[in-house]
Amino acid sequence: MALLITDDCINCDVCEPECPNQAISLGPVIYQIDPKRCTECVGHFDEPQCVQVCPVACIPVDPEHIESKESLWDKYRRLQAAGTPQERGADTAL
């Protein structure tokens, strides 16, 4: 499963730096989560950090990106093997 930031987002800027997978970025209007990078913090934390810090509770599970815990672990391992976009020197899609 990936998470989703809803239109209730107030652009408070607290979620983006908390994401260990760099899945959160500022979109045209509100922050957005890249489902290809979101592991719901599997491999890093017991609970999604963006959800923990969000003051308006606007980060539910994205119903269009339902994944099992096992697939989240697989995604985590792929992301770790690929490194971050900064480490690769480009913003290559996974």
C-alpha positions in Angstrom: 0.0 0.0 0.0 1.1 3.5 -0.6 -0.2 6.4 1.2 -2.0 9.4 -0.2 -2.2 13.1 0.8 -5.7 14.4 0.5 -7.0 17.9 -0.3 -7.2 18.5 3.4 -3.4 19.1 3.3 -2.4 22.5 4.7 1.1 22.5 3.3 2.7 22.7 6.7 5.9 21.1 5.4 6.3 18.6 8.3 5.8 15.4 6.3 8.4 15.8 3.5 11.5 15.7 5.7 10.2 12.7 7.7 9.9 10.4 4.7 12.9 8.0 4.7 12.2 7.0 1.0 12.0 10.6 -0.3 8.5 9.7 -1.6 6.9 13.1 -0.6 7.3 16.2 -2.6 5.5 19.5 -3.1 3.0 19.2 -6.0 1.3 22.0 -7.9 -1.1 22.7 -5.0 -0.4 20.3 -2.0 2.2 17.7 -1.1 2.0 14.4 -2.9 3.3 10.9 -2.3 5.0 8.9 -5.1 3.5 5.4 -4.8 6.6 3.9 -6.4 8.7 5.1 -3.5 6.2 4.8 -0.6 6.7 1.8 1.6 4.6 3.1 4.5 8.0 3.2 6.3 8.3 -0.6 6.2 12.0 -1.3 6.7 12.6 2.0 8.5 9.9 2.4 11.2 7.0 0.6 12.7 4.5 3.2 11.6 4.4 5.7 8.7 6.2 8.8 9.9 4.3 11.2 7.7 1.0 10.0 9.3 2.6 10.5 12.8 3.5 14.1 12.2 0.6 15.3 10.1 -1.4 17.8 12.2 -4.6 17.5 10.1 -4.7 13.7 9.6 -4.9 13.9 5.8 -2.7 10.9 4.9 -4.8 7.7 4.4 -3.9 4.5 2.5 -4.2 5.1 -1.2 -7.0 2.7 -2.4 -5.5 2.7 -5.9 -2.2 1.3 -4.6 -3.0 -1.6 -2.3 0.1 -3.7 -1.5 0.8 -6.5 0.9 3.4 -6.2 3.7 5.5 -8.5 1.7 5.4 -6.4 -1.5 6.2 -3.3 0.7 9.3 -5.2 2.0 10.2 -6.0 -1.7 9.9 -2.3 -2.6 12.0 -1.3 0.4 14.7 -3.7 -0.7 14.6 -2.4 -4.3 14.8 1.2 -3.1 17.8 0.4 -0.8 19.6 -1.4 -3.6 19.0 1.5 -6.1 20.0 4.2 -3.6 18.3 7.6 -3.4 18.0 9.8 -6.4 20.7 12.1 -5.1 23.1 9.1 -4.7 22.4 8.0 -8.3 22.8 11.6 -9.5 19.5 11.6 -11.3 15.7 11.3 -10.6 15.4 7.9 -12.4 12.0 6.2 -12.1 12.1 2.8 -10.4 
